[in-house]
Amino acid sequence: MSGVRFGIWDLAAALYVAGVVWGLFVIDAKPTTKIVLALAWPVGPMAFAVTLTILLAAALIAFPVLGLIALVVAAAWLFVM
């Protein structure tokens, strides 16, 4: 079976490039500011992922049963995707 296969990292790279291009054309700022903001836009999703990780860890300590269930579901989702 021959053909082009795209993985999750290809999708992530395509979304990153699309975000950079979108940012360069949509932001109303000086060119330097446009470039810096367009290149730095993934910081938001990364901060979201870090926040969720910290909340899952806190849930595991504060509510062991619910935290464990959430951790298992998150791990299963990560490994299946």
N, C-alpha and C positions, 0 to 999 in steps of 0.2 A: 504494500500500500504506500504509494508515494504522494507527497503533498506537503504543504507548509502547515506546521502545527504551532500554535501560539500558546504559551504558558502564562502563568499568573504574573511572572516578571515582565513579560512582553506587554501585558495589559497595563501593568503599573508604569512602565516606561512610556507607553503611549499616552496614558493619562497625565503623566508629568509634563511631557512635551506639549500636550494640548493646553494644559494649565499655564505653561510659560508663554505660549503664543497668545492665548486669550488675555493674559495679564498685560502683555506688551501693547495690545491694541485697545483694551478697555479702560485701563487706569489713566486718569487725567492728572498727570504729573510730569515733572522734568524727565528726560530720557534716562538719567542715572538712577533716579528713584524707580522708574518703571522696571529697569533691568534688575535692580536689587529685590524688589517685591516679587517680580515674576520668578526669580530663581529661588526665593525663600518661601514660596507659598506652601510647600509640603510640611512646614513646621506645625501647622494647625492639626492635620490628621495624626502626626506623630505624637503631639501633646495629648490628643484624645486617647490614643492607644496606651500611652504611659499612665494617664489618669485612670483608665479602666483597669489596668494591671494593678495599680496601687489600691483601688477600691476592692478588687477581688481578694487581694492579700489581706486587707483590713476585714473583709467579710469572713474570711477563713478564721481569723482570730476572734472576732466579736461574736459571730454566729457559726460555730464549727460545722453543723450539719448543712445549713443553707450555703455556707461558703464552700464547703466541699462539693456540693451538688453543682454550684455555679462554676467551680474550677474544672470539674469533670466535663461539663457541657462545653465550656470554652476550649478545653484541650481537645475534645472530640471534634469540635467544629474546625479548629486549626489543622488537625491532622487529616481530616476528610477533605478539606478544601486544598 
